[in-house]
Amino acid sequence: MEEEFIKEIPPFDLAVFHALEFSSGLACLWHIQELIEKDVTAKIGIKDRTLPTEIRSQAIKDLRDVNLQLSVVAEARAILGISA
């Protein structure tokens, strides 16, 4: 069924679709990289006992936020049929 739909799309529109799909994938990868960097920073903040409690607490919140966002990205990619 899906193949029939793709055959009905004009070639230029299909190329635009693939270009948009590719660029959204790159944007998603950039966002994942940013989340990984934030994760690393947060883990350092959590483990460093010389830091004030407020900073360590914020690091824990940041880590939870990163985990939630990564979970959302993973679910969205799985819906598109992309999984690790």
N, C-alpha and C positions, 0 to 999 in steps of 0.2 A: 504494500500500500504506500509506504513512504517513498519507495523508488519511483512509483508512478507520479507522485507529487513533484519530485525533483525533476523528472523529465518534462513536466509542464512549465517549469520556470525558465524564462529566457536566459541564455548563457550569460549575458551581462549582469542580470540580477543575481544569478547564482554566484558569479564571481564577487559581486559586492557582498553577498551573504558570507561567503568564505573569508573574505578580507575582514569583515566585522567580527566573525567568529575567532579568527586568528588574533586580532587586536585585543579582543576581550580576554582571550587566554593569556596574552602577554601581560595585560593589566592585572589579571588574577595572580600570575606568577610574581609580579612586582609586589603586590599586596602581601603575598605569602612571605616573600623575602623580608619585607618590613616587619611583619609579625615575628619572624624568627629572630631578627635582631633585637626587637623589643623583649622577646622571651629571654634571650641571653642576658640582656641588661637587668631584667627583673630577677633572674636567678642569682646573679651576682649580688644584687641588693638584698635579697633574702638571706643569703649565706653570710654576708659581712656583718658580724655582730658588733662591729665598732660604729656602725651607722645608728643614728637616732631611731627610736621606735616608729615615729611618724613616717620616715622614709622607708623603713622596712615594711610597714603596713601598706604603704602605697605600692611597693613592689609586689606584694601579694595580690593586691587588687588588679594591678597591671597584668600579672601572670594569669589570673582568672579570666580577665578580659581577652587576653591573647588566646587562651584555650577555647573560649566560647567562639571567638571569630574564626579560628581555624576549624572548629567543628562545623560552623555554618558554611564555610567555603568547601569543606569536604562533602557535605551533604548536597550542596548545589552542584558540584562537579559530578557527584555520583548520579544525580538526576539526569545529567547530560551524557551519562555512560562512561565517564572518566573516573577511574579509581586506582588507588595504589595497590 
